[in-house]
Amino acid sequence: NMDDVAELADRVLVVDKGSLIMNGDVHSVFSRAEELRAIGLGVPSASAMLLRLKEKGLDVRTDIFTAKEAAAEIAAAYKRRWQ
């Protein structure tokens, strides 16, 4: 579960077909969402939601991986949008 990984891990290693392809902190690994998806892995649900909102035109950061941080970012984005 990528949500658990984002909340609990300090370091993430990603192995594909027996080869280590990513090794880094949570931020550096989950920032590579497209590469993770290409090998059949996902990203935390908060990150996936922010990526979709960005695609729809909302000015949000996409380097956030927890629900609590995502909620704050979405609130801030709407506040900026309506000021």
Secondary structure in CASP SS format (residue, H / E / C, confidence):
PFRMAT SS
TARGET T0000
AUTHOR 0000-0000-0000
METHOD secondary structure of the structure
MODEL  1
N C 1.00
M H 1.00
D H 1.00
D H 1.00
V H 1.00
A H 1.00
E H 1.00
L H 1.00
A C 1.00
D C 1.00
R E 1.00
V E 1.00
L E 1.00
V E 1.00
V E 1.00
D E 1.00
K C 1.00
G C 1.00
S E 1.00
L E 1.00
I E 1.00
M E 1.00
N E 1.00
G E 1.00
D E 1.00
V H 1.00
H H 1.00
S H 1.00
V H 1.00
F H 1.00
S C 1.00
R C 1.00
A H 1.00
E H 1.00
E H 1.00
L H 1.00
R H 1.00
A H 1.00
I C 1.00
G C 1.00
L C 1.00
G C 1.00
V C 1.00
P C 1.00
S H 1.00
A H 1.00
S H 1.00
A H 1.00
M H 1.00
L H 1.00
L H 1.00
R H 1.00
L H 1.00
K H 1.00
E H 1.00
K C 1.00
G C 1.00
L C 1.00
D C 1.00
V C 1.00
R C 1.00
T C 1.00
D C 1.00
I C 1.00
F C 1.00
T C 1.00
A H 1.00
K H 1.00
E H 1.00
A H 1.00
A H 1.00
A H 1.00
E H 1.00
I H 1.00
A H 1.00
A H 1.00
A H 1.00
Y H 1.00
K H 1.00
R H 1.00
R H 1.00
W C 1.00
Q C 1.00
END
